[in-house]
Amino acid sequence: MSETEDVNDPGDVREEETVESDEFEPVQVFGDSESMDLRPGSDDCYKCSTCDTNCPVAEVDDEFPGPKFQGPEQWRLKRKDDREVDDSITSCSNCMRCDSACPSDVPLSQMHNTARGEFVSEQMEKLSREYVRNRILANYGTLARLGSKVPRLTNFVMGNSLVQTLNEKLLGITSEREFPEFAEETFREWWEKRGGTAASKERAQEARAQRGGAKIERDEKRVAYFHGCYSNYNTPAVGKATVRVFERFGYEVLVPPQQCSGTPMFANGMLEDARRSAETNVRELAAAIEDGADVIASCTSCSMALRQEYPELFDFEGTASVAARTYEAAEYLRLHEDLDGALADAEVDLDPVGTEVEGEEDGDAEFAYHAPCHARNQGIAGQAVELLDHLDGASAEDVGPSCSGISGTYGWKAEKYDASMEIGAEMIEHMEEADAETGLTECPTCAMQMEHGTGYDVRHPMEVLEDALVDGESA
């Protein structure tokens, strides 16, 4: 019998025995807890419910119990009893607003991602329509790689109303949204045709020479660009703009081999798929860092995955280094260059879609800017508005702190479409009230929702920076 058992057993008290306070051993309340994943941080939650009041899904879905239950409460219940993960975890949109709302820094989204992965792996029927649909949406990069081989045919087929109706009936992918079109030339095809890293190095050196600076050693101004799936297959103009702007500031740009960031996989509980993609990305980006580069991303969900979700969920060699050296593209320039000064010296006249306007007195481009949830979580919300304040010829109005509602794949699910539009109603209303007819955001799926709700064209801040700072390039 142990000392602890002797002391705590009232039927075995010995008058002659005393227990020194420094010899006290805590009682094990939950006998099997040492073998369980207790989710570090769950006991830091003191049930203030701030996360619930900031959850956009809980605001519109009365049946969703909210992030407090999905995170700390669920793990507390699992610790006490042999309980399965509640199926409501699939209604979490992975906007991650709860993380920034929590005053105790409880790792809520990490708990949600882990719980969702466990639910999908152990409890979801693998032949169910929901599982098949979610796996398709989670692996958009794979489908995009196939569809981009014949972009015109793919766009025609996916834009057909009959195909969209069948997708909804068979897979549960909403027919209310227009499927994003594939570009006829991907960003990576353009990159290789342009000359790749060698051409980028030459252009960066020319830019430094034009600015009167001496040629800098190769590893002094070098970035590795994580373009993500959407900029590669659907909006290569964003990738091109990012490369040209960085070369304008004298940076040699690398474009390492890469897979999807994993964001849609996290949101759908496909953690093994995410793990495989993350392993490739960490290996390639860590190698670029070893070669003297920092990592930049033009999608805030991609930078969020590299910075936060990878180190929370994976332990590959190089994960911490990649997380510490990853930046959103404009954020990086603001930290390392005089971007405000460069914009103050620039002057540009733009029409609503970014084409130069000649002979008009008022050619200012006015944008309605939406800060993605994943930008807010990184502390970079509103930086586009601040940047455009320095640019003569363009201005942006922040349309408020609300969520766009689409949250990646969430708003593409037929059963979530109405909720996604209800969540995004405030953003859409503010966009329509703003003195602008063009949207602006760093997130491609937020851009989908903005276009869907208003009919406005939506641009990326790097495209605006390119218009202001970069001389025309034919290719």
C-alpha positions in Angstrom: 0.0 0.0 0.0 1.4 3.4 -1.0 1.9 6.3 1.4 -0.9 8.3 -0.3 -3.3 5.4 0.1 -2.4 5.2 3.9 -3.0 8.8 4.5 -6.3 9.0 2.6 -7.8 5.8 4.0 -9.8 6.7 7.2 -9.8 3.1 8.2 -6.1 2.8 8.5 -5.0 5.8 10.7 -1.8 5.2 12.7 -1.3 7.6 15.6 2.5 7.3 15.5 2.8 8.2 11.8 3.1 11.8 10.7 3.4 13.1 7.1 5.6 16.0 6.4 4.1 18.6 4.1 7.0 18.4 1.6 6.3 14.7 1.2 2.7 15.2 0.0 1.7 13.4 -3.2 -1.4 14.7 -5.1 -4.3 12.4 -5.4 -5.0 11.2 -8.9 -8.6 12.2 -9.5 -8.8 10.7 -13.0 -7.1 7.4 -12.9 -6.4 7.0 -16.7 -5.6 10.7 -17.4 -1.9 10.2 -17.8 -2.6 8.2 -21.0 -5.1 10.7 -22.4 -4.6 13.8 -24.4 -5.8 16.5 -22.0 -5.4 19.3 -24.5 -2.9 21.6 -22.8 -4.7 24.8 -22.0 -8.2 23.4 -21.6 -8.1 24.1 -17.9 -7.2 27.7 -18.5 -10.8 28.3 -19.7 -12.8 29.9 -16.9 -16.1 29.8 -18.9 -16.4 33.5 -19.6 -18.1 32.7 -23.0 -16.3 35.5 -24.9 -15.5 33.0 -27.6 -19.1 32.0 -28.0 -20.2 35.7 -28.3 -17.6 36.2 -31.0 -18.5 33.0 -33.0 -20.3 33.9 -36.2 -21.7 30.4 -36.6 -23.2 30.4 -33.1 -24.8 33.7 -33.9 -26.9 32.3 -36.7 -27.2 28.6 -35.8 -29.1 27.9 -32.6 -28.1 24.3 -32.7 -24.4 24.9 -32.7 -23.1 24.8 -29.1 -20.2 27.2 -29.8 -16.4 27.1 -29.5 -16.4 26.8 -25.7 -18.1 23.5 -25.8 -16.3 22.3 -28.9 -13.0 23.1 -27.2 -12.4 23.0 -23.4 -15.8 21.5 -22.4 -15.6 18.6 -24.8 -12.1 17.7 -23.7 -13.1 17.9 -20.1 -15.9 15.5 -20.7 -13.6 13.2 -22.6 -11.2 13.2 -19.7 -13.9 12.1 -17.3 -15.7 9.7 -19.4 -15.2 7.6 -22.5 -17.1 9.9 -24.8 -17.1 10.3 -28.5 -16.6 13.7 -30.2 -19.9 15.5 -30.7 -20.9 15.6 -34.3 -21.6 19.4 -34.1 -17.8 19.8 -34.5 -18.4 19.6 -38.3 -20.4 22.9 -38.1 -17.3 24.9 -37.0 -16.2 27.0 -39.9 -12.6 27.3 -38.8 -12.7 31.1 -38.9 -10.5 31.0 -35.8 -12.1 34.2 -34.4 -12.4 32.4 -31.0 -8.6 32.3 -30.7 -8.2 36.0 -30.8 -11.3 36.6 -28.6 -10.2 34.4 -25.7 -8.7 36.4 -22.8 -6.9 33.4 -21.5 -5.2 32.4 -24.7 -6.9 28.9 -24.7 -5.8 27.1 -28.0 -9.4 26.8 -29.1 -8.8 26.2 -32.8 -6.2 23.6 -32.1 -8.7 21.7 -30.0 -11.3 22.1 -32.7 -9.0 20.8 -35.4 -7.9 17.9 -33.3 -11.5 17.0 -32.4 -12.7 17.3 -36.0 -9.9 15.1 -37.2 -10.8 12.5 -34.6 -14.5 12.7 -35.5 -13.8 12.2 -39.2 -11.3 9.5 -38.7 -13.2 7.4 -36.2 -16.9 8.3 -36.4 -17.8 9.5 -39.9 -19.0 6.9 -42.4 -16.5 6.9 -45.2 -19.1 6.1 -47.8 -21.4 8.8 -46.8 -22.2 11.7 -49.1 -20.9 14.2 -46.5 -17.5 12.5 -46.2 -17.1 12.2 -50.0 -18.1 15.8 -50.5 -15.9 17.1 -47.7 -12.9 15.2 -49.0 -13.4 16.7 -52.5 -13.6 20.2 -51.1 -10.7 19.6 -48.7 -8.5 18.6 -51.6 -9.3 21.4 -54.0 -5.7 21.7 -55.0 -5.8 18.1 -56.5 -8.9 18.9 -58.5 -7.6 22.2 -59.6 -4.4 20.6 -60.9 -6.5 18.3 -63.1 -9.0 21.0 -64.1 -6.3 23.5 -65.1 -5.0 21.0 -67.7 -8.0 21.9 -69.9 -9.2 25.2 -68.3 -11.7 26.2 -71.0 -13.5 22.8 -71.0 -13.5 22.7 -67.2 -14.9 26.2 -66.9 -17.6 25.3 -69.4 -18.6 22.1 -67.6 -18.5 23.5 -64.1 -20.4 26.6 -65.1 -23.2 24.5 -66.6 -26.4 24.9 -64.5 -27.2 21.2 -64.9 -23.8 20.2 -63.6 -24.3 22.5 -60.7 -27.7 21.0 -59.9 -26.3 17.5 -60.0 -23.4 18.5 -57.7 -25.9 19.7 -55.2 -28.1 16.6 -55.4 -25.3 14.1 -55.5 -22.6 15.7 -53.4 -24.3 18.5 -51.4 -22.2 21.2 -53.0 -24.4 24.3 -53.3 -25.7 25.2 -56.8 -26.2 28.8 -55.6 -22.5 29.8 -56.2 -20.6 30.2 -59.5 -17.7 27.8 -59.6 -14.4 29.8 -59.8 -12.9 29.8 -63.2 -9.5 28.4 -64.0 -6.9 30.6 -65.6 -5.6 29.6 -69.0 -2.1 29.9 -67.7 -1.2 29.0 -64.1 1.1 31.1 -62.1 3.8 28.5 -62.0 3.6 28.1 -65.8 4.1 31.9 -66.1 6.9 31.7 -63.6 8.8 29.1 -65.5 8.1 30.7 -68.9 9.4 34.0 -67.5 12.7 32.4 -66.4 12.1 31.4 -62.8 14.5 32.3 -60.1 17.4 33.3 -62.4 15.2 35.9 -64.1 13.9 37.2 -60.8 17.5 37.6 -59.5 18.4 39.6 -62.6 15.3 41.9 -62.3 16.0 42.4 -58.6 19.5 43.5 -59.3 18.4 45.9 -62.0 15.9 47.4 -59.6 18.6 48.0 -57.0 20.9 49.5 -59.5 18.1 51.9 -60.8 17.6 53.0 -57.2 21.3 53.7 -56.9 22.1 50.9 -54.5 25.1 48.6 -54.8 24.5 45.0 -55.8 23.6 43.1 -52.6 24.7 39.6 -52.0 22.2 37.0 -53.1 21.0 36.0 -49.7 20.5 39.5 -48.3 17.2 40.2 -50.1 15.5 37.0 -50.9 12.0 35.7 -50.3 10.4 32.3 -50.9 6.8 32.8 -52.2 4.1 30.5 -51.0 1.4 31.2 -53.6 -1.2 28.7 -52.5 -3.6 26.8 -54.8 -6.0 29.7 -55.7 -3.3 32.1 -56.9 -1.7 29.4 -58.9 -4.8 28.0 -60.7 -7.5 30.7 -60.5 -6.0 34.2 -59.9 -2.4 34.1 -61.2 -2.6 37.9 -61.5 -2.2 38.0 -57.7 1.0 35.9 -57.8 2.4 37.9 -60.7 1.7 41.2 -58.8 3.4 39.8 -55.7 6.5 38.8 -57.6 6.8 42.1 -59.4 6.3 44.2 -56.3 9.0 42.4 -54.4 11.4 42.6 -57.3 10.7 46.3 -57.4 12.1 46.5 -53.9 15.2 44.5 -55.0 14.2 41.0 -53.8 15.1 37.8 -55.5 12.0 35.7 -55.4 12.1 31.9 -55.0 9.0 29.7 -55.8 9.7 26.4 -54.1 7.7 23.2 -54.8 4.7 23.2 -52.6 1.3 21.6 -51.8 -1.9 23.0 -50.5 -1.4 24.9 -47.2 -3.9 22.5 -45.6 -6.4 25.1 -44.6 -9.4 23.4 -46.3 -8.2 20.0 -44.9 -8.1 21.3 -41.3 -11.6 22.7 -41.8 -13.0 19.4 -42.9 -11.1 17.1 -40.5 -8.8 15.6 -43.1 -5.7 15.7 -40.9 -3.8 13.0 -42.6 -4.2 14.8 -45.9 -3.0 18.0 -44.2 -0.1 16.2 -42.6 1.2 15.0 -46.0 0.9 18.5 -47.5 2.5 20.1 -44.5 5.4 17.7 -44.6 6.2 18.8 -48.2 5.7 22.5 -47.5 7.9 22.5 -44.3 10.7 20.6 -46.0 10.8 22.9 -49.1 10.3 26.2 -47.2 12.8 25.2 -44.5 15.3 24.6 -47.2 14.7 28.0 -48.7 15.1 29.5 -45.2 18.4 27.7 -44.9 19.3 29.3 -48.2 18.7 32.8 -46.8 15.1 33.5 -47.6 12.1 34.5 -45.6 8.7 33.1 -46.5 5.9 35.3 -47.8 2.3 34.4 -48.7 -0.4 36.4 -50.5 -3.3 34.5 -48.9 -3.9 35.1 -45.2 -5.3 31.6 -44.7 -2.1 30.2 -46.1 0.2 32.4 -43.9 -2.1 31.5 -40.9 -1.6 27.7 -41.6 2.2 28.1 -41.8 2.4 30.3 -38.8 -0.1 28.8 -36.3 -1.7 25.6 -37.4 1.5 23.7 -38.4 3.3 24.2 -35.1 0.1 23.4 -33.2 -0.5 20.1 -35.0 2.7 18.9 -36.4 6.3 18.4 -35.3 8.3 18.0 -38.5 11.9 19.2 -38.4 11.8 22.8 -39.5 8.2 23.5 -38.5 9.2 26.1 -35.9 11.6 27.8 -38.3 9.0 28.1 -41.0 6.4 29.4 -38.6 8.8 32.0 -37.2 10.0 33.2 -40.7 6.6 33.4 -42.5 4.9 36.7 -43.2 1.9 38.0 -45.2 3.3 39.8 -48.3 2.3 43.4 -47.5 3.1 42.9 -43.9 6.7 41.9 -44.8 7.3 45.0 -46.9 5.9 47.2 -44.2 8.4 45.6 -41.7 11.5 45.6 -44.0 11.0 48.4 -46.5 9.7 52.0 -46.6 6.5 51.0 -48.3 4.6 54.0 -47.0 7.3 56.3 -48.4 7.3 54.5 -51.7 3.5 54.9 -52.0 3.6 58.5 -50.9 5.9 59.2 -53.9 3.6 57.2 -56.3 0.6 58.6 -58.1 -1.9 56.5 -60.0 -5.3 56.9 -61.6 -7.4 53.8 -61.6 -10.9 52.9 -62.7 -12.9 50.4 -60.7 -11.1 47.4 -62.2 -7.7 48.9 -62.0 -7.1 50.1 -65.6 -5.4 53.4 -65.9 -7.8 56.3 -66.6 -6.6 59.2 -68.9 -8.1 62.6 -69.2 -10.5 62.3 -66.2 -10.4 64.8 -63.4 -11.4 62.3 -60.8 -9.8 59.0 -61.4 -9.5 57.9 -57.8 -10.2 54.2 -57.2 -12.3 53.7 -54.1 -12.3 50.3 -52.5 -14.5 48.6 -50.0 -12.0 46.6 -47.9 -12.9 43.5 -45.9 -10.3 42.2 -43.5 -10.4 38.4 -43.5 -10.8 36.6 -40.1 -7.4 35.0 -40.6 -5.8 38.4 -41.1 -7.4 39.6 -37.9 -5.9 36.6 -36.1 -2.5 37.6 -37.3 -2.8 41.2 -36.2 -2.7 42.6 -39.8 -6.4 43.6 -40.2 -6.8 47.0 -41.9 -3.2 47.4 -43.1 -4.5 47.7 -46.7 -6.6 50.7 -45.7 -3.5 52.3 -44.1 -1.4 51.6 -47.2 -3.9 53.2 -49.6 -4.1 56.3 -47.3 -0.6 57.0 -48.5 -1.4 56.5 -52.2 -2.5 59.4 -54.3 -5.2 58.1 -56.6 -6.8 55.3 -54.5 -8.5 55.0 -51.1 -10.1 52.2 -49.2 -12.9 52.1 -46.6 -13.0 49.3 -44.0 -16.4 47.7 -44.1 -16.2 46.5 -40.5 -15.1 43.6 -38.4 -17.8 41.1 -39.4 -17.0 37.7 -40.9 -17.6 37.2 -44.6 -19.4 34.0 -43.8 -18.0 31.8 -46.5 -15.0 30.6 -44.4 -13.3 28.6 -47.2 -15.4 25.5 -47.9 -18.1 26.1 -45.3 -20.2 28.3 -47.6 -19.9 25.8 -50.4 -21.9 23.1 -48.5 -25.5 23.1 -49.5 -26.7 22.8 -45.9 -24.5 25.7 -44.8 -25.2 28.1 -47.6 -28.0 30.0 -45.9 -26.0 30.3 -42.7 -23.0 31.6 -44.6 -25.1 34.3 -46.3 -26.7 35.2 -43.0 -23.2 35.6 -41.4 -22.0 37.6 -44.4 -25.1 39.9 -44.5 -23.4 42.6 -42.4 -20.3 42.7 -44.6 -22.4 42.8 -47.8 -24.6 45.6 -46.4 -21.6 47.7 -45.4 -20.0 47.1 -48.8 -23.1 48.4 -50.6 -23.2 51.4 -48.3 -19.6 52.3 -48.8 -18.7 54.9 -51.4 -17.1 52.3 -53.7 -17.9 49.7 -56.3 -14.8 47.6 -56.0 -14.0 45.2 -53.2 -10.6 44.6 -51.7 -9.4 41.7 -49.6 -6.4 39.3 -49.1 -8.5 36.2 -48.9 -9.7 34.4 -52.1 -12.8 32.8 -50.6 -13.8 36.1 -48.9 -13.5 37.6 -52.4 -15.9 34.9 -53.7 -18.4 35.9 -51.0 -18.0 39.6 -51.7 -18.5 39.1 -55.4 -21.4 36.8 -54.8 -23.2 39.1 -52.4 -22.6 42.4 -54.3 -21.7 41.7 -57.9 -18.6 44.0 -57.4 -15.2 43.2 -58.8 -12.8 42.3 -56.0 -9.0 42.9 -56.1 -6.1 41.9 -54.0 -4.0 44.6 -52.2 -0.8 43.3 -54.0 -2.5 44.1 -57.4 -3.1 47.7 -56.2 0.5 48.0 -55.1 1.7 46.7 -58.5 -0.4 49.3 -60.3 1.1 52.0 -58.1 4.7 50.9 -58.0 5.7 48.7 -60.9 6.3 49.8 -64.5 4.4 47.8 -67.1 5.7 44.3 -68.0 4.5 42.6 -71.1 4.4 39.1 -69.7 
